Amino acid sequence: MKITQTSLDGLFVLEPNVFEDHRGYFVETFNARLHGGQGLNYNWVQDNESSSQKGVLRGLHYQVAPYGQAKLVRVIQGAVFDVAVDIRPQSKTYGKWFGLELNESNRKQLLIPRGFAHGFQVLSERAIFAYKCDGFYNKGQEGSIHPFDETLNINWPLDQSASTLSEKDTAAPSFGSHHPF
């Protein structure tokens, strides 16, 4: 597995080895021994999966400390543009974002540490998105940032008029407003 540090501290792109033949493929998406050997020691406690249509944009979501969640995200079917925003006030990359396409062909994964907001936009007709979390979801401690916030200026592949957001995400505050990060 190839593990690459991004421009944001603690945020990694993982590229698992894929073994393909006439029967299909096999890929190891997580290995505690390998990840731990790279200093990526996480105790995953919850797995989530979502299915979405083209243009759906989920995020930017986070859990307020001390209920933060690290996530290991990937796409099982289809394609998404995945984004992580550093919301750690003491970080030198506070307010910076990183994005990349995750899809069923490249099988890349993004390891997002605690202290990041996360979201994705579906690029294919349908996408199945899966992720591990190192903390349990806590509805009373969830937060969100509007995905089309002008301060963050995220370069989403599909513009706002082609995007479908939940009511919660449409009403999310801007990054510049007060957040209990």
CORSUL-V560467 format. One record per backbone hydrogen bond with DSSP energy under -0.5 kcal/mol. NH is the residue of the N-H (numbers start at 0). CO is the residue of the C=O. If there is no record, write none. Layout:
nh | co
NH | CO
NH | CO
This chain:
nh | co
1 | 14
2 | 0
3 | 12
5 | 10
8 | 6
10 | 7
11 | 9
11 | 110
12 | 3
13 | 11
13 | 108
14 | 1
15 | 13
15 | 106
18 | 25
19 | 17
20 | 23
23 | 20
25 | 18
27 | 16
28 | 26
34 | 30
35 | 31
36 | 32
37 | 33
37 | 34
38 | 35
39 | 34
40 | 38
41 | 39
43 | 41
44 | 132
45 | 132
47 | 130
49 | 128
51 | 126
53 | 124
54 | 121
55 | 52
56 | 163
57 | 119
58 | 56
59 | 117
60 | 117
61 | 142
63 | 140
66 | 63
70 | 111
71 | 131
72 | 70
72 | 109
73 | 129
74 | 107
75 | 127
76 | 127
79 | 101
80 | 120
81 | 79
81 | 99
82 | 118
83 | 97
84 | 116
85 | 95
86 | 84
86 | 114
88 | 86
90 | 87
93 | 90
94 | 85
95 | 92
97 | 83
99 | 81
101 | 79
103 | 77
106 | 102
108 | 13
109 | 72
110 | 11
111 | 70
111 | 109
112 | 110
115 | 112
116 | 84
117 | 60
118 | 82
119 | 57
120 | 80
121 | 55
122 | 78
123 | 78
126 | 51
127 | 76
128 | 49
128 | 126
129 | 73
130 | 47
131 | 71
132 | 45
133 | 69
140 | 137
141 | 138
142 | 61
144 | 59
145 | 172
146 | 58
148 | 145
152 | 148
155 | 153
161 | 158
162 | 159
163 | 54
164 | 162
169 | 165
170 | 166
171 | 168
176 | 173
180 | 178
